[in-house]
Each structure stands twice: as structure tokens, then as C-alpha cells.
Amino acid sequence: MIYGSCFKKEGLDWIYEIIKRNEKLNEKELVINTVYYMERYIGIYIDEKREIIKKDISIRKKVLTILDFLINKGSTISYMIRELL
């Protein structure tokens, strides 16, 4: 079980808002393992909601924004996930 997994529904909006409101976040170093936990969260979210992501443009935009952020942080996993989406 992933920590915070009870917040899956709210987590996408929460992470998206943090990324959008903090433009300089791409330049800052994150706390250890932040990228790892974000990768795990977004991977699980996409696995569970793949059909909804394909249909709902606003959710797709949020998922892609988070994946792009992770890619900018050097996440190879996020790059592969984005290519499959």
C-alpha cells in the first residue's frame, strides 16, 4: 500500500495545483524520494482510470502536466508512461 493512497481522487487535483501555482518548482530540488512517490502515484492512478483519462480532457491535461513535471525532473518512467498514454 502506498502512503496517501486514500487520497487518490483528490491527489491528482492537489498535485496539479501545486505544480501550476509554483512556476519555479522545476528549478528547485525536491525532498528525497518525492519523484519516486509521485511516479508510483501517477502510475497507479493511470492504471485505474485509463478509460476516464482518455475521455475527460481536463483530467488528461492534469495527468500530462504532472508527467511533464516529472520528466523535467529526470523521470524515465514518466516519459515511458506518457508515451503509452
mmCIF file as gemmi writes it, N, C-alpha and C atoms, coordinates in Angstrom:
data_model
loop_
_atom_site.group_PDB
_atom_site.id
_atom_site.type_symbol
_atom_site.label_atom_id
_atom_site.label_alt_id
_atom_site.label_comp_id
_atom_site.label_asym_id
_atom_site.label_entity_id
_atom_site.label_seq_id
_atom_site.pdbx_PDB_ins_code
_atom_site.Cartn_x
_atom_site.Cartn_y
_atom_site.Cartn_z
_atom_site.occupancy
_atom_site.B_iso_or_equiv
_atom_site.pdbx_formal_charge
_atom_site.auth_seq_id
_atom_site.auth_asym_id
_atom_site.pdbx_PDB_model_num
ATOM 1 N N . MET Axp A 1 ? 0.842 -1.18 0 1 0 ? 1 A 1
ATOM 2 C CA . MET Axp A 1 ? 0 0 0 1 0 ? 1 A 1
ATOM 3 C C . MET Axp A 1 ? 0.886 1.241 0 1 0 ? 1 A 1
ATOM 4 N N . ILE Axp A 2 ? 0.513 2.184 -0.801 1 0 ? 2 A 1
ATOM 5 C CA . ILE Axp A 2 ? 1.25 3.448 -0.898 1 0 ? 2 A 1
ATOM 6 C C . ILE Axp A 2 ? 0.717 4.415 0.143 1 0 ? 2 A 1
ATOM 7 N N . TYR Axp A 3 ? 1.611 5.141 0.792 1 0 ? 3 A 1
ATOM 8 C CA . TYR Axp A 3 ? 1.162 6.152 1.737 1 0 ? 3 A 1
ATOM 9 C C . TYR Axp A 3 ? 0.329 7.188 1.003 1 0 ? 3 A 1
ATOM 10 N N . GLY Axp A 4 ? -0.762 7.584 1.581 1 0 ? 4 A 1
ATOM 11 C CA . GLY Axp A 4 ? -1.628 8.586 0.962 1 0 ? 4 A 1
ATOM 12 C C . GLY Axp A 4 ? -2.559 8.02 -0.085 1 0 ? 4 A 1
ATOM 13 N N . SER Axp A 5 ? -2.61 6.696 -0.225 1 0 ? 5 A 1
ATOM 14 C CA . SER Axp A 5 ? -3.444 6.106 -1.275 1 0 ? 5 A 1
ATOM 15 C C . SER Axp A 5 ? -4.929 6.349 -1.047 1 0 ? 5 A 1
ATOM 16 N N . CYS Axp A 6 ? -5.3 6.712 0.159 1 0 ? 6 A 1
ATOM 17 C CA . CYS Axp A 6 ? -6.705 7.02 0.42 1 0 ? 6 A 1
ATOM 18 C C . CYS Axp A 6 ? -7.098 8.361 -0.215 1 0 ? 6 A 1
ATOM 19 N N . PHE Axp A 7 ? -6.119 9.12 -0.701 1 0 ? 7 A 1
ATOM 20 C CA . PHE Axp A 7 ? -6.384 10.415 -1.319 1 0 ? 7 A 1
ATOM 21 C C . PHE Axp A 7 ? -6.236 10.369 -2.833 1 0 ? 7 A 1
ATOM 22 N N . LYS Axp A 8 ? -6.407 9.198 -3.439 1 0 ? 8 A 1
ATOM 23 C CA . LYS Axp A 8 ? -6.215 9.061 -4.887 1 0 ? 8 A 1
ATOM 24 C C . LYS Axp A 8 ? -7.072 10.045 -5.67 1 0 ? 8 A 1
ATOM 25 N N . LYS Axp A 9 ? -8.322 10.168 -5.289 1 0 ? 9 A 1
ATOM 26 C CA . LYS Axp A 9 ? -9.238 11.033 -6.028 1 0 ? 9 A 1
ATOM 27 C C . LYS Axp A 9 ? -8.802 12.502 -5.938 1 0 ? 9 A 1
ATOM 28 N N . GLU Axp A 10 ? -8.499 12.964 -4.751 1 0 ? 10 A 1
ATOM 29 C CA . GLU Axp A 10 ? -8.117 14.355 -4.552 1 0 ? 10 A 1
ATOM 30 C C . GLU Axp A 10 ? -6.664 14.611 -4.935 1 0 ? 10 A 1
ATOM 31 N N . GLY Axp A 11 ? -5.87 13.564 -4.917 1 0 ? 11 A 1
ATOM 32 C CA . GLY Axp A 11 ? -4.43 13.698 -5.144 1 0 ? 11 A 1
ATOM 33 C C . GLY Axp A 11 ? -4.076 14.3 -6.484 1 0 ? 11 A 1
ATOM 34 N N . LEU Axp A 12 ? -4.785 13.915 -7.529 1 0 ? 12 A 1
ATOM 35 C CA . LEU Axp A 12 ? -4.489 14.434 -8.853 1 0 ? 12 A 1
ATOM 36 C C . LEU Axp A 12 ? -4.664 15.949 -8.885 1 0 ? 12 A 1
ATOM 37 N N . ASP Axp A 13 ? -5.796 16.427 -8.381 1 0 ? 13 A 1
ATOM 38 C CA . ASP Axp A 13 ? -6.043 17.873 -8.349 1 0 ? 13 A 1
ATOM 39 C C . ASP Axp A 13 ? -5.023 18.59 -7.469 1 0 ? 13 A 1
ATOM 40 N N . TRP Axp A 14 ? -4.708 17.992 -6.352 1 0 ? 14 A 1
ATOM 41 C CA . TRP Axp A 14 ? -3.783 18.584 -5.393 1 0 ? 14 A 1
ATOM 42 C C . TRP Axp A 14 ? -2.389 18.738 -6.001 1 0 ? 14 A 1
ATOM 43 N N . ILE Axp A 15 ? -1.876 17.681 -6.589 1 0 ? 15 A 1
ATOM 44 C CA . ILE Axp A 15 ? -0.54 17.722 -7.199 1 0 ? 15 A 1
ATOM 45 C C . ILE Axp A 15 ? -0.528 18.689 -8.382 1 0 ? 15 A 1
ATOM 46 N N . TYR Axp A 16 ? -1.572 18.645 -9.197 1 0 ? 16 A 1
ATOM 47 C CA . TYR Axp A 16 ? -1.668 19.545 -10.348 1 0 ? 16 A 1
ATOM 48 C C . TYR Axp A 16 ? -1.623 21.013 -9.91 1 0 ? 16 A 1
ATOM 49 N N . GLU Axp A 17 ? -2.39 21.344 -8.884 1 0 ? 17 A 1
ATOM 50 C CA . GLU Axp A 17 ? -2.428 22.727 -8.39 1 0 ? 17 A 1
ATOM 51 C C . GLU Axp A 17 ? -1.071 23.168 -7.847 1 0 ? 17 A 1
ATOM 52 N N . ILE Axp A 18 ? -0.392 22.285 -7.143 1 0 ? 18 A 1
ATOM 53 C CA . ILE Axp A 18 ? 0.935 22.618 -6.61 1 0 ? 18 A 1
ATOM 54 C C . ILE Axp A 18 ? 1.886 22.935 -7.759 1 0 ? 18 A 1
ATOM 55 N N . ILE Axp A 19 ? 1.867 22.12 -8.788 1 0 ? 19 A 1
ATOM 56 C CA . ILE Axp A 19 ? 2.761 22.321 -9.93 1 0 ? 19 A 1
ATOM 57 C C . ILE Axp A 19 ? 2.41 23.607 -10.675 1 0 ? 19 A 1
ATOM 58 N N . LYS Axp A 20 ? 1.138 23.857 -10.909 1 0 ? 20 A 1
ATOM 59 C CA . LYS Axp A 20 ? 0.716 25.042 -11.658 1 0 ? 20 A 1
ATOM 60 C C . LYS Axp A 20 ? 0.956 26.339 -10.881 1 0 ? 20 A 1
ATOM 61 N N . ARG Axp A 21 ? 0.787 26.319 -9.574 1 0 ? 21 A 1
ATOM 62 C CA . ARG Axp A 21 ? 0.933 27.544 -8.773 1 0 ? 21 A 1
ATOM 63 C C . ARG Axp A 21 ? 2.383 27.886 -8.457 1 0 ? 21 A 1
ATOM 64 N N . ASN Axp A 22 ? 3.27 26.932 -8.566 1 0 ? 22 A 1
ATOM 65 C CA . ASN Axp A 22 ? 4.678 27.148 -8.238 1 0 ? 22 A 1
ATOM 66 C C . ASN Axp A 22 ? 5.527 26.999 -9.498 1 0 ? 22 A 1
ATOM 67 N N . GLU Axp A 23 ? 5.578 28.056 -10.279 1 0 ? 23 A 1
ATOM 68 C CA . GLU Axp A 23 ? 6.283 28.011 -11.558 1 0 ? 23 A 1
ATOM 69 C C . GLU Axp A 23 ? 7.769 27.706 -11.401 1 0 ? 23 A 1
ATOM 70 N N . LYS Axp A 24 ? 8.36 28.088 -10.305 1 0 ? 24 A 1
ATOM 71 C CA . LYS Axp A 24 ? 9.791 27.872 -10.098 1 0 ? 24 A 1
ATOM 72 C C . LYS Axp A 24 ? 10.097 26.494 -9.5 1 0 ? 24 A 1
ATOM 73 N N . LEU Axp A 25 ? 9.08 25.678 -9.339 1 0 ? 25 A 1
ATOM 74 C CA . LEU Axp A 25 ? 9.262 24.349 -8.759 1 0 ? 25 A 1
ATOM 75 C C . LEU Axp A 25 ? 10.165 23.477 -9.628 1 0 ? 25 A 1
ATOM 76 N N . ASN Axp A 26 ? 10.133 23.695 -10.931 1 0 ? 26 A 1
ATOM 77 C CA . ASN Axp A 26 ? 11.004 22.93 -11.84 1 0 ? 26 A 1
ATOM 78 C C . ASN Axp A 26 ? 12.476 23.182 -11.542 1 0 ? 26 A 1
ATOM 79 N N . GLU Axp A 27 ? 12.795 24.363 -11.056 1 0 ? 27 A 1
ATOM 80 C CA . GLU Axp A 27 ? 14.179 24.738 -10.789 1 0 ? 27 A 1
ATOM 81 C C . GLU Axp A 27 ? 14.666 24.264 -9.421 1 0 ? 27 A 1
ATOM 82 N N . LYS Axp A 28 ? 13.739 23.992 -8.52 1 0 ? 28 A 1
ATOM 83 C CA . LYS Axp A 28 ? 14.102 23.64 -7.151 1 0 ? 28 A 1
ATOM 84 C C . LYS Axp A 28 ? 14.362 22.147 -6.998 1 0 ? 28 A 1
ATOM 85 N N . GLU Axp A 29 ? 15.226 21.837 -6.051 1 0 ? 29 A 1
ATOM 86 C CA . GLU Axp A 29 ? 15.484 20.437 -5.717 1 0 ? 29 A 1
ATOM 87 C C . GLU Axp A 29 ? 14.382 19.964 -4.767 1 0 ? 29 A 1
ATOM 88 N N . LEU Axp A 30 ? 13.861 18.788 -5.034 1 0 ? 30 A 1
ATOM 89 C CA . LEU Axp A 30 ? 12.778 18.249 -4.217 1 0 ? 30 A 1
ATOM 90 C C . LEU Axp A 30 ? 13.332 17.409 -3.068 1 0 ? 30 A 1
ATOM 91 N N . VAL Axp A 31 ? 12.499 17.188 -2.081 1 0 ? 31 A 1
ATOM 92 C CA . VAL Axp A 31 ? 12.85 16.334 -0.955 1 0 ? 31 A 1
ATOM 93 C C . VAL Axp A 31 ? 13.113 14.924 -1.487 1 0 ? 31 A 1
ATOM 94 N N . ILE Axp A 32 ? 14.001 14.218 -0.84 1 0 ? 32 A 1
ATOM 95 C CA . ILE Axp A 32 ? 14.375 12.859 -1.256 1 0 ? 32 A 1
ATOM 96 C C . ILE Axp A 32 ? 13.129 11.991 -1.447 1 0 ? 32 A 1
ATOM 97 N N . ASN Axp A 33 ? 13.12 11.239 -2.542 1 0 ? 33 A 1
ATOM 98 C CA . ASN Axp A 33 ? 12.076 10.273 -2.904 1 0 ? 33 A 1
ATOM 99 C C . ASN Axp A 33 ? 10.758 10.899 -3.357 1 0 ? 33 A 1
ATOM 100 N N . THR Axp A 34 ? 10.678 12.221 -3.491 1 0 ? 34 A 1
ATOM 101 C CA . THR Axp A 34 ? 9.441 12.848 -3.941 1 0 ? 34 A 1
ATOM 102 C C . THR Axp A 34 ? 9.072 12.375 -5.339 1 0 ? 34 A 1
ATOM 103 N N . VAL Axp A 35 ? 10.037 12.369 -6.242 1 0 ? 35 A 1
ATOM 104 C CA . VAL Axp A 35 ? 9.775 11.933 -7.618 1 0 ? 35 A 1
ATOM 105 C C . VAL Axp A 35 ? 9.332 10.472 -7.627 1 0 ? 35 A 1
ATOM 106 N N . TYR Axp A 36 ? 9.986 9.651 -6.836 1 0 ? 36 A 1
ATOM 107 C CA . TYR Axp A 36 ? 9.633 8.227 -6.762 1 0 ? 36 A 1
ATOM 108 C C . TYR Axp A 36 ? 8.167 8.046 -6.342 1 0 ? 36 A 1
ATOM 109 N N . TYR Axp A 37 ? 7.755 8.727 -5.291 1 0 ? 37 A 1
ATOM 110 C CA . TYR Axp A 37 ? 6.377 8.576 -4.815 1 0 ? 37 A 1
ATOM 111 C C . TYR Axp A 37 ? 5.374 9.162 -5.801 1 0 ? 37 A 1
ATOM 112 N N . MET Axp A 38 ? 5.747 10.239 -6.461 1 0 ? 38 A 1
ATOM 113 C CA . MET Axp A 38 ? 4.86 10.808 -7.477 1 0 ? 38 A 1
ATOM 114 C C . MET Axp A 38 ? 4.727 9.856 -8.671 1 0 ? 38 A 1
ATOM 115 N N . GLU Axp A 39 ? 5.824 9.225 -9.066 1 0 ? 39 A 1
ATOM 116 C CA . GLU Axp A 39 ? 5.783 8.237 -10.146 1 0 ? 39 A 1
ATOM 117 C C . GLU Axp A 39 ? 4.856 7.084 -9.782 1 0 ? 39 A 1
ATOM 118 N N . ARG Axp A 40 ? 4.987 6.596 -8.585 1 0 ? 40 A 1
ATOM 119 C CA . ARG Axp A 40 ? 4.133 5.483 -8.138 1 0 ? 40 A 1
ATOM 120 C C . ARG Axp A 40 ? 2.665 5.9 -8.141 1 0 ? 40 A 1
ATOM 121 N N . TYR Axp A 41 ? 2.395 7.091 -7.588 1 0 ? 41 A 1
ATOM 122 C CA . TYR Axp A 41 ? 1.012 7.568 -7.517 1 0 ? 41 A 1
ATOM 123 C C . TYR Axp A 41 ? 0.41 7.693 -8.911 1 0 ? 41 A 1
ATOM 124 N N . ILE Axp A 42 ? 1.103 8.395 -9.804 1 0 ? 42 A 1
ATOM 125 C CA . ILE Axp A 42 ? 0.532 8.658 -11.123 1 0 ? 42 A 1
ATOM 126 C C . ILE Axp A 42 ? 0.418 7.367 -11.929 1 0 ? 42 A 1
ATOM 127 N N . GLY Axp A 43 ? 1.349 6.441 -11.742 1 0 ? 43 A 1
ATOM 128 C CA . GLY Axp A 43 ? 1.261 5.147 -12.42 1 0 ? 43 A 1
ATOM 129 C C . GLY Axp A 43 ? 0.032 4.371 -11.994 1 0 ? 43 A 1
ATOM 130 N N . ILE Axp A 44 ? -0.21 4.315 -10.701 1 0 ? 44 A 1
ATOM 131 C CA . ILE Axp A 44 ? -1.395 3.615 -10.175 1 0 ? 44 A 1
ATOM 132 C C . ILE Axp A 44 ? -2.669 4.319 -10.629 1 0 ? 44 A 1
ATOM 133 N N . TYR Axp A 45 ? -2.671 5.646 -10.567 1 0 ? 45 A 1
ATOM 134 C CA . TYR Axp A 45 ? -3.839 6.422 -10.984 1 0 ? 45 A 1
ATOM 135 C C . TYR Axp A 45 ? -4.179 6.131 -12.442 1 0 ? 45 A 1
ATOM 136 N N . ILE Axp A 46 ? -3.171 6.141 -13.299 1 0 ? 46 A 1
ATOM 137 C CA . ILE Axp A 46 ? -3.397 5.902 -14.729 1 0 ? 46 A 1
ATOM 138 C C . ILE Axp A 46 ? -3.89 4.479 -14.969 1 0 ? 46 A 1
ATOM 139 N N . ASP Axp A 47 ? -3.32 3.51 -14.27 1 0 ? 47 A 1
ATOM 140 C CA . ASP Axp A 47 ? -3.782 2.122 -14.417 1 0 ? 47 A 1
ATOM 141 C C . ASP Axp A 47 ? -5.252 1.972 -14.056 1 0 ? 47 A 1
ATOM 142 N N . GLU Axp A 48 ? -5.669 2.654 -13.005 1 0 ? 48 A 1
ATOM 143 C CA . GLU Axp A 48 ? -7.044 2.524 -12.535 1 0 ? 48 A 1
ATOM 144 C C . GLU Axp A 48 ? -8.033 3.361 -13.34 1 0 ? 48 A 1
ATOM 145 N N . LYS Axp A 49 ? -7.586 4.474 -13.907 1 0 ? 49 A 1
ATOM 146 C CA . LYS Axp A 49 ? -8.503 5.43 -14.551 1 0 ? 49 A 1
ATOM 147 C C . LYS Axp A 49 ? -8.221 5.637 -16.036 1 0 ? 49 A 1
ATOM 148 N N . ARG Axp A 50 ? -7.58 4.684 -16.669 1 0 ? 50 A 1
ATOM 149 C CA . ARG Axp A 50 ? -7.157 4.851 -18.069 1 0 ? 50 A 1
ATOM 150 C C . ARG Axp A 50 ? -8.309 5.28 -18.984 1 0 ? 50 A 1
ATOM 151 N N . GLU Axp A 51 ? -9.466 4.647 -18.872 1 0 ? 51 A 1
ATOM 152 C CA . GLU Axp A 51 ? -10.603 4.973 -19.745 1 0 ? 51 A 1
ATOM 153 C C . GLU Axp A 51 ? -11.128 6.382 -19.472 1 0 ? 51 A 1
ATOM 154 N N . ILE Axp A 52 ? -11.174 6.771 -18.217 1 0 ? 52 A 1
ATOM 155 C CA . ILE Axp A 52 ? -11.645 8.112 -17.86 1 0 ? 52 A 1
ATOM 156 C C . ILE Axp A 52 ? -10.675 9.166 -18.386 1 0 ? 52 A 1
ATOM 157 N N . ILE Axp A 53 ? -9.38 8.892 -18.288 1 0 ? 53 A 1
ATOM 158 C CA . ILE Axp A 53 ? -8.36 9.83 -18.764 1 0 ? 53 A 1
ATOM 159 C C . ILE Axp A 53 ? -8.5 10.043 -20.268 1 0 ? 53 A 1
ATOM 160 N N . LYS Axp A 54 ? -8.831 8.998 -21.005 1 0 ? 54 A 1
ATOM 161 C CA . LYS Axp A 54 ? -8.989 9.116 -22.455 1 0 ? 54 A 1
ATOM 162 C C . LYS Axp A 54 ? -10.197 9.971 -22.822 1 0 ? 54 A 1
ATOM 163 N N . LYS Axp A 55 ? -11.241 9.932 -22 1 0 ? 55 A 1
ATOM 164 C CA . LYS Axp A 55 ? -12.492 10.626 -22.316 1 0 ? 55 A 1
ATOM 165 C C . LYS Axp A 55 ? -12.561 12.046 -21.758 1 0 ? 55 A 1
ATOM 166 N N . ASP Axp A 56 ? -12.005 12.268 -20.586 1 0 ? 56 A 1
ATOM 167 C CA . ASP Axp A 56 ? -12.135 13.563 -19.911 1 0 ? 56 A 1
ATOM 168 C C . ASP Axp A 56 ? -10.891 14.43 -20.171 1 0 ? 56 A 1
ATOM 169 N N . ILE Axp A 57 ? -11.067 15.49 -20.938 1 0 ? 57 A 1
ATOM 170 C CA . ILE Axp A 57 ? -9.948 16.348 -21.343 1 0 ? 57 A 1
ATOM 171 C C . ILE Axp A 57 ? -9.29 17.028 -20.149 1 0 ? 57 A 1
ATOM 172 N N . SER Axp A 58 ? -10.063 17.455 -19.161 1 0 ? 58 A 1
ATOM 173 C CA . SER Axp A 58 ? -9.475 18.158 -18.01 1 0 ? 58 A 1
ATOM 174 C C . SER Axp A 58 ? -8.605 17.228 -17.165 1 0 ? 58 A 1
ATOM 175 N N . ILE Axp A 59 ? -9.043 15.996 -16.997 1 0 ? 59 A 1
ATOM 176 C CA . ILE Axp A 59 ? -8.241 15.02 -16.247 1 0 ? 59 A 1
ATOM 177 C C . ILE Axp A 59 ? -6.984 14.679 -17.042 1 0 ? 59 A 1
ATOM 178 N N . ARG Axp A 60 ? -7.132 14.507 -18.34 1 0 ? 60 A 1
ATOM 179 C CA . ARG Axp A 60 ? -5.972 14.213 -19.195 1 0 ? 60 A 1
ATOM 180 C C . ARG Axp A 60 ? -4.935 15.334 -19.107 1 0 ? 60 A 1
ATOM 181 N N . LYS Axp A 61 ? -5.397 16.572 -19.114 1 0 ? 61 A 1
ATOM 182 C CA . LYS Axp A 61 ? -4.494 17.723 -19.005 1 0 ? 61 A 1
ATOM 183 C C . LYS Axp A 61 ? -3.721 17.685 -17.685 1 0 ? 61 A 1
ATOM 184 N N . LYS Axp A 62 ? -4.401 17.362 -16.613 1 0 ? 62 A 1
ATOM 185 C CA . LYS Axp A 62 ? -3.757 17.293 -15.301 1 0 ? 62 A 1
ATOM 186 C C . LYS Axp A 62 ? -2.717 16.181 -15.256 1 0 ? 62 A 1
ATOM 187 N N . VAL Axp A 63 ? -3.076 15.018 -15.791 1 0 ? 63 A 1
ATOM 188 C CA . VAL Axp A 63 ? -2.151 13.882 -15.809 1 0 ? 63 A 1
ATOM 189 C C . VAL Axp A 63 ? -0.916 14.224 -16.633 1 0 ? 63 A 1
ATOM 190 N N . LEU Axp A 64 ? -1.114 14.813 -17.801 1 0 ? 64 A 1
ATOM 191 C CA . LEU Axp A 64 ? 0.016 15.166 -18.659 1 0 ? 64 A 1
ATOM 192 C C . LEU Axp A 64 ? 0.895 16.248 -18.038 1 0 ? 64 A 1
ATOM 193 N N . THR Axp A 65 ? 0.292 17.186 -17.33 1 0 ? 65 A 1
ATOM 194 C CA . THR Axp A 65 ? 1.068 18.227 -16.641 1 0 ? 65 A 1
ATOM 195 C C . THR Axp A 65 ? 1.965 17.606 -15.576 1 0 ? 65 A 1
ATOM 196 N N . ILE Axp A 66 ? 1.418 16.678 -14.816 1 0 ? 66 A 1
ATOM 197 C CA . ILE Axp A 66 ? 2.203 16.003 -13.774 1 0 ? 66 A 1
ATOM 198 C C . ILE Axp A 66 ? 3.316 15.169 -14.41 1 0 ? 66 A 1
ATOM 199 N N . LEU Axp A 67 ? 2.992 14.438 -15.466 1 0 ? 67 A 1
ATOM 200 C CA . LEU Axp A 67 ? 4.012 13.635 -16.144 1 0 ? 67 A 1
ATOM 201 C C . LEU Axp A 67 ? 5.118 14.52 -16.722 1 0 ? 67 A 1
ATOM 202 N N . ASP Axp A 68 ? 4.747 15.646 -17.319 1 0 ? 68 A 1
ATOM 203 C CA . ASP Axp A 68 ? 5.744 16.571 -17.863 1 0 ? 68 A 1
ATOM 204 C C . ASP Axp A 68 ? 6.651 17.111 -16.763 1 0 ? 68 A 1
ATOM 205 N N . PHE Axp A 69 ? 6.07 17.426 -15.617 1 0 ? 69 A 1
ATOM 206 C CA . PHE Axp A 69 ? 6.862 17.89 -14.478 1 0 ? 69 A 1
ATOM 207 C C . PHE Axp A 69 ? 7.881 16.829 -14.063 1 0 ? 69 A 1
ATOM 208 N N . LEU Axp A 70 ? 7.421 15.596 -13.96 1 0 ? 70 A 1
ATOM 209 C CA . LEU Axp A 70 ? 8.31 14.506 -13.564 1 0 ? 70 A 1
ATOM 210 C C . LEU Axp A 70 ? 9.395 14.256 -14.609 1 0 ? 70 A 1
ATOM 211 N N . ILE Axp A 71 ? 9.042 14.387 -15.865 1 0 ? 71 A 1
ATOM 212 C CA . ILE Axp A 71 ? 10.032 14.228 -16.934 1 0 ? 71 A 1
ATOM 213 C C . ILE Axp A 71 ? 11.103 15.313 -16.808 1 0 ? 71 A 1
ATOM 214 N N . ASN Axp A 72 ? 10.683 16.54 -16.511 1 0 ? 72 A 1
ATOM 215 C CA . ASN Axp A 72 ? 11.647 17.631 -16.31 1 0 ? 72 A 1
ATOM 216 C C . ASN Axp A 72 ? 12.554 17.365 -15.116 1 0 ? 72 A 1
ATOM 217 N N . LYS Axp A 73 ? 12.098 16.55 -14.193 1 0 ? 73 A 1
ATOM 218 C CA . LYS Axp A 73 ? 12.906 16.183 -13.023 1 0 ? 73 A 1
ATOM 219 C C . LYS Axp A 73 ? 13.77 14.951 -13.304 1 0 ? 73 A 1
ATOM 220 N N . GLY Axp A 74 ? 13.72 14.441 -14.539 1 0 ? 74 A 1
ATOM 221 C CA . GLY Axp A 74 ? 14.579 13.334 -14.926 1 0 ? 74 A 1
ATOM 222 C C . GLY Axp A 74 ? 13.949 11.96 -14.833 1 0 ? 74 A 1
ATOM 223 N N . SER Axp A 75 ? 12.639 11.896 -14.769 1 0 ? 75 A 1
ATOM 224 C CA . SER Axp A 75 ? 11.954 10.614 -14.615 1 0 ? 75 A 1
ATOM 225 C C . SER Axp A 75 ? 11.785 9.896 -15.95 1 0 ? 75 A 1
ATOM 226 N N . THR Axp A 76 ? 12.508 8.811 -16.117 1 0 ? 76 A 1
ATOM 227 C CA . THR Axp A 76 ? 12.39 7.978 -17.309 1 0 ? 76 A 1
ATOM 228 C C . THR Axp A 76 ? 11.055 7.239 -17.314 1 0 ? 76 A 1
ATOM 229 N N . ILE Axp A 77 ? 10.635 6.8 -16.153 1 0 ? 77 A 1
ATOM 230 C CA . ILE Axp A 77 ? 9.36 6.072 -16.023 1 0 ? 77 A 1
ATOM 231 C C . ILE Axp A 77 ? 8.201 6.943 -16.5 1 0 ? 77 A 1
ATOM 232 N N . SER Axp A 78 ? 8.196 8.202 -16.103 1 0 ? 78 A 1
ATOM 233 C CA . SER Axp A 78 ? 7.122 9.113 -16.508 1 0 ? 78 A 1
ATOM 234 C C . SER Axp A 78 ? 7.127 9.329 -18.012 1 0 ? 78 A 1
ATOM 235 N N . TYR Axp A 79 ? 8.311 9.377 -18.598 1 0 ? 79 A 1
ATOM 236 C CA . TYR Axp A 79 ? 8.415 9.52 -20.051 1 0 ? 79 A 1
ATOM 237 C C . TYR Axp A 79 ? 7.767 8.321 -20.75 1 0 ? 79 A 1
ATOM 238 N N . MET Axp A 80 ? 8.076 7.13 -20.266 1 0 ? 80 A 1
ATOM 239 C CA . MET Axp A 80 ? 7.502 5.92 -20.87 1 0 ? 80 A 1
ATOM 240 C C . MET Axp A 80 ? 5.99 5.867 -20.682 1 0 ? 80 A 1
ATOM 241 N N . ILE Axp A 81 ? 5.525 6.254 -19.505 1 0 ? 81 A 1
ATOM 242 C CA . ILE Axp A 81 ? 4.076 6.262 -19.242 1 0 ? 81 A 1
ATOM 243 C C . ILE Axp A 81 ? 3.391 7.238 -20.188 1 0 ? 81 A 1
ATOM 244 N N . ARG Axp A 82 ? 3.969 8.426 -20.349 1 0 ? 82 A 1
ATOM 245 C CA . ARG Axp A 82 ? 3.373 9.438 -21.217 1 0 ? 82 A 1
ATOM 246 C C . ARG Axp A 82 ? 3.303 8.956 -22.66 1 0 ? 82 A 1
ATOM 247 N N . GLU Axp A 83 ? 4.316 8.264 -23.121 1 0 ? 83 A 1
ATOM 248 C CA . GLU Axp A 83 ? 4.318 7.754 -24.493 1 0 ? 83 A 1
ATOM 249 C C . GLU Axp A 83 ? 3.225 6.7 -24.702 1 0 ? 83 A 1
ATOM 250 N N . LEU Axp A 84 ? 2.89 5.96 -23.659 1 0 ? 84 A 1
ATOM 251 C CA . LEU Axp A 84 ? 1.854 4.927 -23.759 1 0 ? 84 A 1
ATOM 252 C C . LEU Axp A 84 ? 0.446 5.5 -23.636 1 0 ? 84 A 1
ATOM 253 N N . LEU Axp A 85 ? 0.34 6.691 -23.085 1 0 ? 85 A 1
ATOM 254 C CA . LEU Axp A 85 ? -0.963 7.312 -22.832 1 0 ? 85 A 1
ATOM 255 C C . LEU Axp A 85 ? -1.497 7.866 -24.084 1 0 ? 85 A 1
